[in-house]
Amino acid sequence: MSADLRSDPRFGQGPVSLSFEDPAMERAWRAEQAHESRAQARFGVALLALLFSAFVVNDAVLFRGHLPALVAIRFGVVLPVLLVALWIASAERWTRWLERWFQEYLLVVDVVVCVGMLAMSWVLSSDASPLRVTYGGLAFLVCLMGVYSFSLLRFVYAVPVGLGTTLAALTLLPRVPVTPAYGVALAVFAVVMNGSGAWTTRTLEVLARREFVQRQLLREARARSEALLRNALPAGVAERLRDGAAANIADRHDEVTVVLADLVGFTALCERLPPDAIAQLLDGLYTRFDTLCEAHGVEKIKTLGDGWLAAAGVPASRPDHALAAARLALAMRAAAAEQGTALRIGVHTGPAVAGVIGRTRFAYDLWGDAVAGATVMERTSVSGGIRVSPTTAALLPVGMVREGDGYWLA
Amino acid sequence: VDRLLPHLRLAFSDPALERDWWRWFGAERARMVRGGVALLLATMALFAVFDVFVLPELTSELLALRAVTLALLVLAGPAVFGRRSAEFLAAHSQEVILYLCVVAYGGLTAIGWLIAPAVTDERLFTSLMALMASLAGLYGVTGLRFRYAAPIGLGVTALFYAVAALRTHAPPEFGLASGMFGVVANAIGLSACWAIERHGRRGFLRGRELEQERRRSEELLLNVMPRAFADRLGAGTEGCVDRLAGATVLFGTVVGFDQATADRPPLEIVRLLDQLVGTFDDLAAACGVERIKTIGATYMAAAGVSDGRDDHAVAAARLAIGMREAVRVLAAREGLSLQLRVGLCAGPLVAGVIGRSRYAFDCWGDTANIAARLDTSGHPDRVQASRSVAEALGEGFVVVPRGGVWVKGKGEIESFWVDPR
């Protein structure tokens, strides 16, 4: 599966940076990460502010002489920055900004904390006892752990911050009285810590990015399934099939108005035109009809070669089904005339059973009197005419129907 | 995802899924586990050298302890690097990692116990740093699940302080300073460990979900058009048509369906129709013919439209005979007077998907029109075919000329009755 993700060119990643090569994808990832991890960042910054303040107890007990300088660094520099960061992570107005600059925001927070920690180490190094040195060493290692494992900072930012802090801490060593063994030990632990930290950060980022890619692909696959399902079935019916209520659905509808349209002279047209020209003609016409269907709230059922079948009143019944069908028929006639073709249309109202049958090529379909009646109306209609059955005519406004050898839409 | 992996939890609600996850994890992480073990062995060996410089007075005992630890670690070698280790790791990766961690920490604690009386403050802090570095590894690198890593990490930390309190003369400040850092280090490590496992599990679920959704989308696509057609024209859902030099179209009408079922309730009629069409679908699939659609009690299918097969006429005729037999069987079983009437025509065709909604694979052209006409002008329980089909049928069929059939727009065309030999 992971090989599959890598093979999609849109999700190509830099080997070191882990960035998506596609800038739009990278932007989307940043925005999503900011959105997903904002609460966590808020919690993290709050915790950091709390810890950074709480460690003043250590200062007071262990380094009373340096307390003013340490307090100045803790509460004068680092804590204000953390409070601003907390505000940014909390206030609604920063949402957009964070979507773009989330990682840079984290970078600033981490750098400030690390620099604060280094500054305090520097202050303490002026008259360091071995205890102070070792204490500083511990603070440094915990700080590294935080940068790599807790800060949400991306791999390419976390490693420079971690290594930079390490180098800065090691340059302090000559200022303090330590045995060479301790220096070596600290250096070795720093290497181990940076190595395992970099690994952890990378693992977290790889996993998070992979999940993002999966979500993206899932969204696409869902949209595709949805479109295909909606193509085969009306919305309500699709849900019922998915819920597994029945393998096959058949509903009785008492009043359905069916519109059946046939392209006049299609057989002769097939003789005259090359087949692909016919398909093109039908495609243009049907696409137009499909749009009209949607606009009139009528359900398209299917095409039958050059015939085209739609029904009003399914899958949800509606009181004005006859009117909706009549208006659709009129619009279709006009649309066909625009394209230089003529239709023969039949309309009939009656009961019908609507449902889904078959094992392959399942689709929403309609059977019964409504369809049979419409077929008769269409067969006995004329080019450019819309013949409606007496049942349908009775449901339409008087002005809409013209009488004479049957009922016709004016 | 939320249903299978409840909020903030690190266990799937479904035990079968939990088993699958660990198998997947083991297979996915086998390489990582191997790398980790190699790294662990190398670190242990490296620190043995380190001992010589830092604690020269205890070197021999330390080396002995390290040797024992290393030996115990190497015991896991076959499970990690052996010939059948891949299978073993797929099933027991967590247990292997757990064993290695317990051995490594056991060794380290023993070393701590040994050197404790001799340690200076500086050394005590050094070993505390060692503990932290190892915690970072335990929580973030080993891949050990949270449930195992948390007790080990916390336990080792507690042991460390116990040894420090019992066996060393640590200054009181040590407890305060190191205690706070110890808590923070464990908290950070645990959060990372938790996040890694949670991300891993979510990714695993998403992967499965994605797989399912793709399968479903694939099935739905095949509902609209044939596999080969979708492959050839790209799997889009946009309108696309294909021109075919030769294909055979079948129209089969179940004659008498409306009369035979007139007195039945509509839902019963649809059930019956579903049975018929379902049987036709199975036969079509078996004959390698594409179902195009049903029009009431008429079934339309086409052979050679998606796979370009040359024997499309034979395939369609076989389907026609099979369908006729199926209708006979069903009619006898249900006590209905139903018969199948079939029209077959071979020739050039345009097939494809057009329109914007309710689009489906369809075909158009003279060939389709004539096939429909050969159906409507045929006889119940008979298969009527055009000359193009009759000529293409080989040994397996008996073909008898019927005479002429008038087709609108084409005039008189020759037709033939087809029966199996």
Interface residues (C-beta under 8 A of the other chain):
Chain A: M1 S2 L51 A54 F55 N58 V61 L62 P130 L131 V133 T134 Y135 G137 L138 A139 L141 V142 M145 G146 Y148 S149 F150 V178 T179 A181 Y182 V184 A185 L186 V188 F189 V192 M193 S196 G197 W199 T200 T203 L204 L207 A208 R210 E211 Q214 R215 L217 L218 A221 R222 R224 S225 A227 L228 L229 R230 N231 A232 N248 A250 R252 F266 T267 A268 C270 E271 P275 D276 I278 A279 Q280 L282 D283 Y286 T287 F289 D290 T291 C293 E294 K300 I301 K302 T303 L304 G305 D306 P351 A352 V353 G355 I357 G358 R359 T360 R361 F362 A363 Y364 D365 W367 G368 V371 A372
Chain B: E28 T43 F50 F53 V54 D121 E122 L124 F125 T126 L128 M129 A130 M132 A133 L135 A136 G137 Y139 G140 V141 P171 E173 L176 A177 S178 M180 F181 V184 A185 I188 G189 S191 A192 A195 I196 H199 G200 R202 G203 R206 G207 E209 L210 E211 E213 R214 R216 S217 L220 L221 L222 N223 V224 T237 G239 V241 R243 D258 P266 L267 I269 V270 R271 L273 D274 V277 G278 D281 D282 A284 A285 R291 I292 K293 T294 I295 G296 P348 L349 V350 G352 I354 G355 R356 S357 R358 Y359 A360 F361 D362 W364 G365 D366 A368 N369 A372 V407 K408 G409 K410
